[in-house]
């Protein structure tokens, strides 16, 4: 830029010649220059202000537009994180100890209706009633014409039903994805698994929640996405469970029992290999519980876990075990077995066993009087604490939601007469599962066993209850109950396997008061192989009656024992127990196809 | 010099913008790919679950037992019991190189020829 000089010579000279002050020229030029500079500064400042203004407008405009966009669009999770969750949202499977599926999920569909969008409500209602037998066309049509904008028709439908509903072709019929719990084995282990139901339901998904059994007990774990689909492994063996249920069902019918239950437990770890309660139910289609009548007749009722019964003579084992553990008697000590009265109660035996019996015979012949005499030696407090140490006075810690409800019942005042009746299993109630755990402790060498439905990788040795020596003697005595002809369980012999056990026949309480001799609960608490017990099997038949003889026979020796023997005959080879084959040596090898 | 620097900067910014643009779209495409892949995994897992469930359903003890009964004439399968065990010396091993065939040993097996 060429600056204009403050005193241009031409102006100076012309000012001088005109006689004016030449400094005025300079002053004028100086003022002009200042004005030009001022104008330039002003424009520059204005430009900057405009620019800053623009920046602000653009920035706020962008932020405002983004906020509007965010506010107006559907929220969406970031793709990268969201898609990973899609893979493992389903409920974990439940498998048996060999990894065979007991419960899994399959994808199916729910059916819902937007009645306002139905093209032909009456026609659609009619055709839906054809597909789903329990839908009433008239009622459905009435619901379609109501004010509702949304109707659930079915929580989960099969692919065939979906296709049939789809073929109706009405735009108001809509399908949502559903995950459905499936129990491929149907009724097998129904009580253990429990069942599920839909919790919160949406169009796109529904919550599957456990309602009973392990499904409820482990509900959170099964639903936990962190478990990443890792299945829950139970201690159940499907083959063994199936054989047990089959035999038990047959036995229940043969013995005309109204119900039955069985528990098969490993004696060291407390793992339950099979457990059944009949009548049972299919967890795929869980029935509605009984609302009237005897709740214990409900197929949903798990007798093996929830059923609290007076179990009778099977308790004699505990009395004899304690008496021997305390050193009060030996196996051959003679005990008074003459019937006697205690207050208003008569203590007597099923039949007269003479004036006295050896302790061993008290157990083999199942003498109430002999056991009552032993309990007198033991005393109330000692008996209570011993039964407590076997876990017979508290609910079992079994991982089934029903387990905690089965709290054994016993008299609050543990009097001397109570001590005597409890010694042979009357006046105290417990579940077959309690009995299984207690018998395991007696025969496994004398250590406490806590029942579990989960497969254990390591088994811990529980607290010692009786000495190894007493446990060995008890095993031998209980073997005699089955082995000897005078034993109450002499129908329990199984070829190739030595079985030991104790029977118990408890009369049920009558509705009119007292006990009813014609309604009994027959229990056989057994273990095998008796020389080194691996498993305890408890079979309980409710109101059995063997009508094959002249007189109906109800005692456990004729009812529960043969059923237990058949169960052992069937499950022992499945459990991998090799039979003693001495007696079979002379025979030819019999193949399965012969 | 100043203009050259400015030019280079502008070119740099434009280059980076192009790179960012392409990276952005590549990332989006990869994310879409992952979503698709995860969908495929989920579908495959779901199919696997259905197959496993079907396998378990077909092998349920009740059905197997019915099948065994239905095919008893051909298969002659019986429940495993203690009488199906025997000592090792009872197993009729075939002696290599000998004419002694399994059938010649008194061996309770099927005589049917296939």
Interface residues (C-beta under 8 A of the other chain):
Chain A: X79 X80 X82 X83 X84 X86 X87 X90 X100 X101 X104 X105 X106 X107 X182 X184 X185 X186 X187 X188 X229 X238 X239 X242 X243 X246 X494 X495 X496 X497 X569 X570 X572 X573 X574 X578 X579 X581 X584 X585 X587 X588 X589 X590 X591 X592 X593 X594
Chain B: X31 X32 X34 X35 X38 X39 X41 X42 X45 X46 X49 X50 X52 X53 X55 X56 X57 X59 X60 X61 X62 X65 X75 X76 X77 X78 X79 X80 X81 X82 X83 X84 X85 X86 X87 X90 X91 X92 X106 X107 X108 X109 X110
